[in-house]
Amino acid sequence: MAKIGEIIDRYRIDEVIKQGGMSRVYKVMDLKLNTVWAMKEISIKDNDETVGLIESGIIKSTKHPSLPRITDIVRTEESYCIVMDYIEGTDLEDYVKRSGGLSEEETVFIGKEILNCLDYLHTGKLKIIYRDLKPSNVMITKNKEIKLIDFGISMREDEECVEGFLSRSFASPEQIAGGVTDERSDIYSLGVTLKFLLKKEPSLGFDTFLNKCTQKEPSERYQSARQALKAIDASVK
């Protein structure tokens, strides 16, 4: 992994923002444009799935308000470095720790923003299953915008899971078992994430929505992000 002060292509590593089992995210300075970006360094050896998405151009082609804009991808001998928007804000895990939990209204808003993004990913030309939806991978900015920040174990639909770096508290049962994941796996993780955010017990309608999201059997969950988006609106009317 890169060191503080190291220059990769035209980017100087200034700070480690986040570190995981298979990647590291830095705050970097673009020495050509004198601008600040985030750079995610992904080991080629440890993450064949994401490397495949990078090499096929899928990651760079994603464009959605809830996804950081990717501006460059730099290939080194041992890794890919994805350069993207630097997001000022905090992840939802820290946000909940500081606030003690969110209201149902706030949680529903976040749920709708995430579902809009999941619908975009799931229904694209080559469906992308996010596979790592959890509070620490969702940022809330100072303007209350929601951003999904980590494609570390994202895969195309119908590829089999690799268990190594799963967040077991938020992963679906089929994902933990190493089976095939699809959009319903992301729906499950969404439900668990939203339950984590809540300060108080949800209303009956929203509780019903969350329980359907987190059913053990995929066939008993909402079958798409679009279906869940309609249901979350109806659950709080």
Secondary structure as UniProt FT lines:
FT   TURN            4..5
FT   STRAND          7..8
FT   TURN            9..10
FT   STRAND          11..19
FT   STRAND          23..30
FT   TURN            31..34
FT   STRAND          35..43
FT   TURN            44..46
FT   HELIX           48..55
FT   TURN            56..57
FT   HELIX           58..61
FT   TURN            65..66
FT   STRAND          70..75
FT   STRAND          79..84
FT   STRAND          89..91
FT   HELIX           92..99
FT   HELIX           104..122
FT   STRAND          128..129
FT   HELIX           135..137
FT   STRAND          138..141
FT   TURN            142..143
FT   STRAND          146..148
FT   TURN            152..153
FT   STRAND          155..156
FT   TURN            157..158
FT   HELIX           163..165
FT   TURN            168..170
FT   HELIX           173..176
FT   TURN            177..178
FT   HELIX           183..197
FT   HELIX           204..213
FT   HELIX           218..220
FT   HELIX           225..235
//
